[in-house]
Amino acid sequence: MKNLYTLMFSAFILFPFLKMKAQDDKKIVAKIESKNTEGQMKLSAVVTNNSDTYQELNYLLISIKKGNGGNLSNNKQSGKFSISPSETKKLSEISVNLNSKDALKTFLYIRDEQTKTLISKDSLVVNSNDFQQTARKVEEEKYSELKGLTIDETKSKIGKDFYDAFYMQYSQLTEKGNYTIAISELPSRGTTGQIIVTIDDKQIYSFFTNPNEEYLKEQLAMTFRNIKDYNAKKNLIKNEFLY
């Protein structure tokens, strides 16, 4: 019995410390705040900086609504922002008309501005079962507008030209996965930069920029080859949306 009291006392003393340490580990916390007023759902993207350093980040907020009739609509907001230590900041807000029989999925992603690394995320689901009630074939047709979502995060003319060529070719594919492809660009030495292609938060290919047209065509072909390899290796989860 004495040992039991000793253990309970130790847990009582240590628990606040462990809880505080767990909170400190989450230096950047993403949160989706929601408020439903008479069928109007307001979704706010909020981020808190629990670290002691100034942060430069970017965010992506996406909402996917499925109406009672099966129609899909989506809303996307993104941008760069800075946040001071111990600051909580509202990044953006989305308003959605939501009836009792409508379903909604919302995703918030926070990335490091320089490395493009995903550092925090949050999600909100309303009436999630309604996304699964329709036959798979119909669902795939309804989600066609969300398949193959691409994000342009390039900075230079060369990067923009590559993204435009990629998007033109990728949009013509009949089969696309339910994921987001991000084309980002990092500065490098001199006048060159580095193009990075990511899927599901994984870097699948990168190359240094070069204005040579044939070189860009080769890199475009290599990009699609790596996307094909990625699809072959991973068993994608149907009707899920990953950034």
C-alpha positions as CSV (number, residue, x, y, z in Angstrom):
1,M,0.0,0.0,0.0
2,K,2.9,2.3,0.8
3,N,4.4,1.7,-2.6
4,L,1.0,2.5,-4.2
5,Y,0.8,5.9,-2.5
6,T,4.4,6.6,-3.5
7,L,3.6,5.9,-7.1
8,M,0.4,8.0,-7.0
9,F,2.3,10.9,-5.5
10,S,5.1,10.6,-8.1
11,A,2.5,10.6,-10.9
12,F,0.8,13.7,-9.4
13,I,4.1,15.5,-9.3
14,L,5.3,14.5,-12.8
15,F,2.1,14.7,-14.8
16,P,2.1,18.5,-15.1
17,F,5.7,18.4,-16.3
18,L,4.9,15.7,-18.9
19,K,1.9,17.6,-20.1
20,M,3.8,20.8,-20.4
21,K,6.6,19.0,-22.3
22,A,4.1,17.5,-24.7
23,Q,2.7,20.9,-25.4
24,D,6.1,22.3,-26.0
25,D,6.9,19.6,-28.6
26,K,4.1,21.1,-30.7
27,K,5.8,24.3,-31.5
28,I,3.4,25.2,-34.4
29,V,-0.2,24.2,-33.9
30,A,-2.7,24.3,-36.7
31,K,-6.4,24.4,-35.8
32,I,-9.7,24.6,-37.7
33,E,-12.3,26.5,-35.7
34,S,-15.9,26.2,-36.8
35,K,-19.2,27.9,-36.0
36,N,-22.5,27.0,-37.4
37,T,-25.2,29.7,-37.4
38,E,-28.5,28.9,-39.0
39,G,-27.0,26.7,-41.7
40,Q,-24.0,28.9,-42.3
41,M,-20.8,27.2,-41.3
42,K,-17.8,29.5,-40.8
43,L,-14.4,27.7,-40.9
44,S,-11.4,29.6,-39.6
45,A,-7.8,28.6,-40.1
46,V,-5.9,29.4,-36.9
47,V,-2.2,28.8,-36.1
48,T,-0.4,29.2,-32.8
49,N,3.4,29.6,-32.4
50,N,4.5,28.0,-29.2
51,S,8.1,28.4,-30.0
52,D,10.4,31.2,-28.9
53,T,11.4,32.1,-32.5
54,Y,9.9,34.2,-35.3
55,Q,8.4,31.9,-38.1
56,E,7.8,32.4,-41.8
57,L,5.3,29.8,-43.0
58,N,2.6,29.2,-45.6
59,Y,-0.8,27.6,-45.3
60,L,-3.4,25.7,-47.4
61,L,-7.0,25.6,-46.3
62,I,-9.4,23.3,-48.3
63,S,-13.0,22.5,-47.8
64,I,-14.9,19.8,-49.7
65,K,-18.7,19.9,-49.5
66,K,-21.0,17.1,-50.7
67,G,-24.6,18.2,-51.1
68,N,-27.6,15.9,-50.4
69,G,-28.0,15.3,-54.1
70,G,-24.4,14.2,-54.5
71,N,-23.0,17.3,-56.0
72,L,-19.5,18.3,-54.9
73,S,-18.0,21.8,-54.4
74,N,-14.7,22.9,-53.0
75,N,-13.1,26.0,-51.7
76,K,-9.3,26.6,-51.4
77,Q,-7.4,29.4,-49.8
78,S,-3.6,29.6,-49.4
79,G,-0.9,32.1,-48.7
80,K,2.3,33.1,-46.9
81,F,2.4,34.5,-43.4
82,S,4.7,35.3,-40.5
83,I,4.0,34.7,-36.8
84,S,5.8,35.9,-33.7
85,P,6.6,33.8,-30.6
86,S,3.6,33.0,-28.4
87,E,1.3,34.5,-31.0
88,T,-2.0,33.0,-32.2
89,K,-3.1,34.2,-35.7
90,K,-6.3,33.8,-37.8
91,L,-5.1,33.1,-41.3
92,S,-8.3,33.0,-43.3
93,E,-12.0,32.2,-43.1
94,I,-14.4,30.2,-45.3
95,S,-18.2,30.3,-45.2
96,V,-20.2,27.3,-46.4
97,N,-23.9,26.9,-46.6
98,L,-24.4,23.5,-44.8
99,N,-27.7,21.7,-44.4
100,S,-28.3,18.9,-42.0
101,K,-27.9,16.3,-44.8
102,D,-24.8,17.8,-46.3
103,A,-21.3,16.4,-45.7
104,L,-18.2,18.4,-45.3
105,K,-14.4,17.7,-45.1
106,T,-12.0,20.5,-44.3
107,F,-8.1,20.3,-44.2
108,L,-5.6,22.8,-42.9
109,Y,-1.9,22.4,-43.7
110,I,1.0,24.5,-42.4
111,R,4.4,24.3,-44.1
112,D,7.8,25.9,-43.6
113,E,8.3,28.6,-46.1
114,Q,11.9,27.8,-47.0
115,T,12.0,23.9,-46.8
116,K,8.3,23.3,-47.7
117,T,8.2,20.7,-44.9
118,L,4.8,20.0,-43.5
119,I,5.0,21.0,-39.8
120,S,1.4,20.9,-38.6
121,K,-2.1,20.0,-39.9
122,D,-5.7,19.7,-38.8
123,S,-8.9,18.4,-40.2
124,L,-12.6,18.7,-39.6
125,V,-15.3,16.3,-40.9
126,V,-19.1,16.7,-40.7
127,N,-21.4,13.8,-41.6
128,S,-18.4,11.7,-42.8
129,N,-20.6,8.6,-43.5
130,D,-22.4,10.4,-46.2
131,F,-19.1,10.4,-48.3
132,Q,-19.2,6.6,-48.3
133,Q,-22.9,5.9,-49.1
134,T,-22.7,6.4,-52.8
135,A,-21.5,3.6,-55.0
136,R,-17.7,3.7,-55.7
137,K,-18.1,4.3,-59.5
138,V,-20.4,7.3,-58.9
139,E,-18.1,8.6,-56.2
140,E,-15.1,8.5,-58.5
141,E,-17.1,10.5,-61.1
142,K,-18.1,13.1,-58.5
143,Y,-14.6,13.5,-57.2
144,S,-13.1,14.0,-60.7
145,E,-12.9,17.8,-60.1
146,L,-10.8,17.1,-57.0
147,K,-8.5,14.5,-58.5
148,G,-5.1,15.7,-59.6
149,L,-5.2,19.1,-57.7
150,T,-1.9,20.9,-58.4
151,I,-0.3,23.8,-56.5
152,D,2.0,26.3,-58.1
153,E,4.7,27.4,-55.7
154,T,7.3,28.4,-58.2
155,K,9.0,31.8,-58.1
156,S,10.9,32.4,-61.3
157,K,9.8,32.5,-65.0
158,I,11.6,29.2,-65.6
159,G,9.7,27.7,-62.7
160,K,6.4,29.1,-64.0
161,D,7.1,27.8,-67.5
162,F,7.8,24.3,-66.1
163,Y,4.6,24.4,-64.0
164,D,2.5,25.5,-67.0
165,A,3.9,22.7,-69.1
166,F,3.4,20.2,-66.3
167,Y,-0.2,21.3,-65.7
168,M,-1.1,21.2,-69.4
169,Q,0.1,17.6,-69.7
170,Y,-1.2,16.4,-66.3
171,S,-4.7,17.8,-66.8
172,Q,-5.1,15.7,-69.9
173,L,-4.5,12.4,-68.0
174,T,-7.7,10.3,-67.7
175,E,-6.5,8.7,-64.4
176,K,-5.5,10.8,-61.5
177,G,-4.9,10.0,-57.9
178,N,-6.8,11.6,-55.0
179,Y,-3.8,13.6,-53.8
180,T,-2.2,17.0,-54.3
181,I,0.9,17.6,-56.3
182,A,2.9,20.6,-55.3
183,I,5.5,22.2,-57.7
184,S,7.7,24.4,-55.5
185,E,11.0,26.3,-56.1
186,L,13.9,27.0,-53.8
187,P,16.6,29.6,-54.6
188,S,20.1,28.3,-55.2
189,R,23.5,29.8,-56.0
190,G,23.8,32.2,-58.8
191,T,20.8,32.5,-61.2
192,T,19.7,28.9,-60.9
193,G,17.0,27.5,-58.6
194,Q,15.8,24.1,-57.6
195,I,12.4,22.7,-58.6
196,I,10.9,20.3,-56.1
197,V,7.9,18.0,-56.8
198,T,6.0,16.6,-53.8
199,I,3.1,14.2,-53.4
200,D,1.5,13.3,-50.0
201,D,4.2,15.4,-48.3
202,K,6.9,13.2,-49.9
203,Q,9.5,14.6,-52.3
204,I,9.4,12.4,-55.4
205,Y,11.7,14.4,-57.7
206,S,13.9,17.5,-57.9
207,F,16.2,19.2,-60.4
208,F,18.0,22.5,-60.9
209,T,16.5,25.0,-63.2
210,N,17.9,25.7,-66.7
211,P,16.4,27.9,-69.4
212,N,17.2,25.3,-72.1
213,E,14.0,24.1,-73.6
214,E,15.2,20.5,-74.2
215,Y,16.4,20.3,-70.7
216,L,13.0,21.3,-69.3
217,K,11.3,18.7,-71.5
218,E,13.6,16.0,-70.1
219,Q,12.8,17.1,-66.6
220,L,9.1,17.1,-67.4
221,A,9.4,13.5,-68.7
222,M,11.3,12.5,-65.6
223,T,8.7,14.1,-63.4
224,F,5.9,12.0,-64.9
225,R,8.0,8.9,-64.7
226,N,8.4,9.5,-61.0
227,I,4.7,10.1,-60.6
228,K,4.0,6.8,-62.4
229,D,6.5,5.0,-60.1
230,Y,4.8,6.6,-57.0
231,N,1.4,5.4,-58.1
232,A,2.7,1.9,-58.8
233,K,4.3,1.6,-55.3
234,K,1.5,3.0,-53.2
235,N,-2.0,1.6,-52.7
236,L,-4.0,4.9,-52.7
237,I,-6.9,5.2,-50.3
238,K,-10.1,6.0,-52.3
239,N,-11.9,9.2,-51.6
240,E,-9.3,10.6,-49.2
241,F,-7.6,13.9,-49.8
242,L,-3.9,14.2,-48.7
243,Y,-1.5,17.5,-49.1
